[in-house]
């Protein structure tokens, strides 16, 4: 197990995020720790993933695109049109290069925290869900219900969040990443199978 100096990481990160984003990030970090306790994941790894999930968020979009091309990070056509999504992939790169993270689970949980994907591992689900339910979030319609499910069943929680996310983006279907659609169908399928049992 790698030992992380979380306080040191927090200090460094605070220089790169605006105040609101930094507060959100700390909320995600604490929520990741809580979910890790309940679902049996390493608490420190979960905290690090939560702390760094948005480490590239405050980089201007043009610079995000430039950095991706400089560091040979592949960018899809969809991401070129929606460069704010790149903070996830770029965040994973920065976590590795600037914060010395080598744990593949932590890096992939940063990569997929915005879009989700099919068959997510435990930490990927924890970070994705924590980002959605952390204490400062208040806009999503079913939050009380989703927060409760998060501490009972992560797959069911993924289904509920993805369902709400797609419903929210429905008005502008061009804004939905295919990875998110695929993730929704994957977790919807799991949900349906359970309903039959």
Buried (B, 14 or more C-beta within 10 A) or exposed (E): EEEBEEEEBBEEBBEBBEEEBBBBBBBBBBBBBBBBEEBEBBEBBBBBBBBBBBBBBEBEEEEBBEBBEEEEBEBBEBBEEBBEBBBBBBBBBBBBEBBEBEBEBBBBBBBBBBBBBEEBBBBBBBBBBBBBBBEEBEEBEBBEEBBEBBBEBBBBBBBBBBBBBBEBBEEEEEBBBEBBBBBBEBBBEBBEEEEEE
